[in-house]
Amino acid sequence: MDKQNLTVPIAIVIAGIIIGGAIYLGKDNKNNDTTNNTDVPNFAKCLNDGKYAQKVEDDLQDGIKSGANGTPHSIVINDKGEKFAIRGALPYEQVKTMLDQIIAGNAPAESKITIEGPRSVDTNDHVLGNFNAPVTIIEFSDTECPFCKKFHETMQKIMDEYGKDGEVKWVYRHFPLDQIHSKARKEAEATECANEIGGNEKFWEYINKIYEITPSNNGLDPAELLKIAKSIGLN
């Protein structure tokens, strides 16, 4: 066989090697592409599945046991287990005065309350601040409530002052007012999906964004729930 006749088989072999390599690299790149990885949590699927509907309902029932019949409703608990209620969207100055008294141990005796709830705080809760802080504020809130929107700003100021030194922790629980805010329950579920995918940090980032953009009173476009997720780096 002459050299000219050898060129055809050799060309076929080389072409086969090139094609095989391309297929291998393609598979490798595909395996490294997280967009094709079905194990990556998906925000839209989480929200559509309603997997956190029961979590939201459990929070609501806990709020009822804690004396809530509107929002926002907050319970302050000191290191002795004594409970005090913040009813409604009290302004920053009033909340600060109350906390200063509780921290100093001289809160008026008549301000103490006796209630069945709230349940104990654990690692499944959404906690901002030092988990072992001596004073806990458990807030029951509705993302479509205009008073909750205002109180959210108050609580952010409280944490800026008391959270940095580990004196107070803020625990957020859901209390959707279904009769007047039909969108609030799904928004609450969305925050839980954010927590599943991104952890506690993304929960707070997500809920801060909801309160920032919602016009309140059932005015948030449901399409914004996915937009918020994408804006903070969630699937």
C-alpha positions as CSV (number, residue, x, y, z in Angstrom):
1,M,0.0,0.0,0.0
2,D,1.5,3.4,-1.0
3,K,1.6,6.6,1.2
4,Q,-1.3,8.1,-0.7
5,N,-3.6,5.2,0.2
6,L,-2.6,5.4,3.9
7,T,-3.8,9.0,4.2
8,V,-7.5,8.1,4.2
9,P,-7.5,5.7,7.2
10,I,-5.2,8.0,9.2
11,A,-7.5,10.9,8.6
12,I,-10.5,8.8,9.7
13,V,-8.6,7.8,12.9
14,I,-7.7,11.5,13.7
15,A,-11.2,12.6,13.1
16,G,-12.5,10.0,15.4
17,I,-10.1,11.1,18.2
18,I,-11.2,14.8,17.7
19,I,-14.9,13.9,17.8
20,G,-14.5,11.6,20.8
21,G,-12.6,14.3,22.7
22,A,-15.3,16.9,21.9
23,I,-18.0,14.6,23.2
24,Y,-16.1,13.9,26.4
25,L,-15.4,17.6,27.0
26,G,-19.1,18.4,26.3
27,K,-20.2,15.9,28.9
28,D,-17.7,17.3,31.4
29,N,-18.9,20.8,30.9
30,K,-22.5,19.7,31.2
31,N,-21.7,18.0,34.5
32,N,-20.1,21.2,35.8
33,D,-23.1,23.4,34.7
34,T,-25.2,23.9,37.8
35,T,-28.2,25.0,35.7
36,N,-28.6,21.4,34.7
37,N,-28.2,20.0,38.2
38,T,-31.6,18.9,39.4
39,D,-30.2,18.8,43.0
40,V,-30.0,22.6,43.1
41,P,-33.0,24.0,45.0
42,N,-35.4,26.0,42.8
43,F,-37.2,29.0,44.3
44,A,-40.2,28.9,41.9
45,K,-40.7,25.2,42.5
46,C,-40.5,25.6,46.2
47,L,-43.1,28.4,46.1
48,N,-45.5,26.6,43.7
49,D,-45.3,23.4,45.8
50,G,-46.5,25.2,48.9
51,K,-44.1,23.2,51.0
52,Y,-44.0,25.8,53.8
53,A,-47.8,26.4,54.1
54,Q,-47.8,24.4,57.3
55,K,-44.9,26.3,58.7
56,V,-46.7,29.6,58.2
57,E,-49.9,28.2,59.8
58,D,-47.9,26.9,62.8
59,D,-46.5,30.4,63.3
60,L,-50.1,31.9,63.0
61,Q,-51.4,29.5,65.7
62,D,-48.5,30.3,67.9
63,G,-49.3,34.0,67.5
64,I,-52.9,33.4,68.6
65,K,-51.6,31.6,71.7
66,S,-49.4,34.6,72.3
67,G,-52.4,37.0,72.4
68,A,-52.2,38.3,68.8
69,N,-55.4,39.5,67.2
70,G,-53.7,41.9,64.8
71,T,-50.3,42.9,63.5
72,P,-47.7,43.7,64.4
73,H,-47.8,41.9,67.7
74,S,-44.5,41.3,69.6
75,I,-43.5,39.6,72.8
76,V,-40.4,40.6,74.7
77,I,-38.9,37.9,76.9
78,N,-36.1,38.6,79.4
79,D,-33.5,36.2,80.8
80,K,-35.9,35.3,83.7
81,G,-38.6,34.2,81.2
82,E,-40.8,37.2,82.1
83,K,-43.0,38.3,79.2
84,F,-44.0,41.8,78.0
85,A,-46.2,42.7,75.1
86,I,-45.6,45.3,72.4
87,R,-49.0,45.8,70.9
88,G,-49.1,47.4,67.5
89,A,-46.5,49.5,65.7
90,L,-45.1,51.4,68.6
91,P,-42.6,54.1,67.6
92,Y,-38.9,53.6,68.2
93,E,-38.8,55.8,71.3
94,Q,-41.4,53.8,73.1
95,V,-39.9,50.5,72.2
96,K,-36.5,51.8,73.3
97,T,-37.8,53.0,76.7
98,M,-39.5,49.7,77.3
99,L,-36.3,47.7,76.4
100,D,-34.2,49.9,78.6
101,Q,-36.5,49.2,81.6
102,I,-36.5,45.4,80.9
103,I,-32.7,45.3,80.5
104,A,-32.2,47.2,83.7
105,G,-34.7,45.0,85.5
106,N,-37.1,47.7,86.5
107,A,-39.9,47.2,84.1
108,P,-43.3,48.1,85.7
109,A,-44.9,45.0,87.2
110,E,-48.2,45.8,85.5
111,S,-46.5,45.6,82.1
112,K,-45.8,41.8,82.6
113,I,-48.2,39.4,80.8
114,T,-49.2,35.8,81.3
115,I,-49.9,33.9,78.1
116,E,-49.6,30.4,76.8
117,G,-47.3,31.2,73.9
118,P,-45.0,31.8,72.3
119,R,-43.1,28.6,71.7
120,S,-39.5,28.4,72.6
121,V,-37.0,29.8,70.1
122,D,-34.9,27.2,68.3
123,T,-32.6,26.8,65.3
124,N,-35.6,26.6,63.0
125,D,-36.5,30.2,63.8
126,H,-35.5,33.3,61.9
127,V,-33.2,35.0,64.3
128,L,-31.4,38.3,63.9
129,G,-28.7,39.1,66.4
130,N,-27.0,37.0,69.1
131,F,-28.9,33.7,69.5
132,N,-28.0,33.8,73.2
133,A,-29.0,37.4,73.8
134,P,-30.6,37.9,77.3
135,V,-33.6,39.7,75.8
136,T,-35.7,38.3,72.9
137,I,-38.3,40.1,70.8
138,I,-40.6,37.7,69.0
139,E,-42.6,39.5,66.4
140,F,-45.7,38.2,64.7
141,S,-46.1,40.1,61.4
142,D,-47.9,40.3,58.1
143,T,-46.0,41.4,55.0
144,E,-49.0,43.3,53.6
145,C,-49.8,45.2,56.8
146,P,-48.8,48.9,56.5
147,F,-48.2,49.1,60.3
148,C,-45.9,46.0,60.0
149,K,-44.0,47.8,57.3
150,K,-43.4,50.8,59.6
151,F,-42.6,48.6,62.6
152,H,-40.1,46.7,60.5
153,E,-38.1,49.9,60.2
154,T,-38.4,50.4,64.0
155,M,-37.1,47.0,64.6
156,Q,-34.1,47.5,62.3
157,K,-33.2,50.6,64.3
158,I,-33.6,48.7,67.6
159,M,-31.2,46.0,66.3
160,D,-28.8,48.6,65.1
161,E,-28.6,49.8,68.7
162,Y,-29.1,46.7,70.9
163,G,-28.2,43.9,68.5
164,K,-24.6,44.9,67.9
165,D,-23.7,44.4,71.6
166,G,-25.6,41.1,71.9
167,E,-28.3,42.5,74.2
168,V,-31.3,41.7,72.1
169,K,-32.3,39.2,69.4
170,W,-35.2,39.6,67.0
171,V,-37.2,36.6,66.0
172,Y,-39.6,36.9,63.1
173,R,-42.8,34.7,62.9
174,H,-45.6,34.9,60.4
175,F,-49.1,36.1,61.1
176,P,-50.9,36.6,57.8
177,L,-54.3,38.4,58.1
178,D,-56.1,36.3,55.4
179,Q,-59.4,38.2,55.5
180,I,-57.8,41.5,54.5
181,H,-54.4,40.5,53.1
182,S,-55.0,37.4,50.9
183,K,-51.5,37.7,49.4
184,A,-49.6,37.7,52.7
185,R,-49.6,34.0,53.3
186,K,-47.9,33.2,49.9
187,E,-45.4,36.0,50.6
188,A,-44.7,34.4,53.9
189,E,-44.1,31.1,52.1
190,A,-41.7,32.9,49.8
191,T,-39.6,34.0,52.7
192,E,-39.3,30.4,53.8
193,C,-38.2,29.3,50.3
194,A,-35.5,32.0,50.5
195,N,-34.4,30.6,53.8
196,E,-34.3,27.0,52.4
197,I,-32.1,28.0,49.5
198,G,-29.9,30.7,51.1
199,G,-30.2,30.2,54.8
200,N,-31.0,32.7,57.6
201,E,-29.1,35.6,55.9
202,K,-31.1,35.3,52.7
203,F,-34.4,35.1,54.7
204,W,-33.7,38.5,56.3
205,E,-32.5,39.9,53.0
206,Y,-35.6,38.7,51.2
207,I,-38.1,39.9,53.8
208,N,-36.4,43.3,54.1
209,K,-36.9,43.7,50.3
210,I,-40.5,42.7,50.5
211,Y,-41.2,45.4,53.2
212,E,-39.1,47.9,51.2
213,I,-41.1,47.5,47.9
214,T,-44.6,46.5,48.9
215,P,-47.2,49.3,48.8
216,S,-49.0,47.2,51.5
217,N,-52.7,46.3,51.8
218,N,-52.5,43.5,49.3
219,G,-50.7,45.7,46.7
220,L,-47.6,43.7,46.0
221,D,-47.6,42.1,42.5
222,P,-47.1,38.3,43.0
223,A,-44.6,38.5,40.1
224,E,-42.3,40.4,42.4
225,L,-41.7,37.4,44.5
226,L,-39.6,35.7,41.8
227,K,-37.9,39.0,40.9
228,I,-36.8,39.6,44.5
229,A,-35.4,36.0,44.6
230,K,-33.3,36.7,41.5
231,S,-32.2,40.1,42.7
232,I,-30.6,38.6,45.8
233,G,-29.0,35.7,44.1
234,L,-31.6,32.9,44.6
235,N,-32.7,30.4,42.0
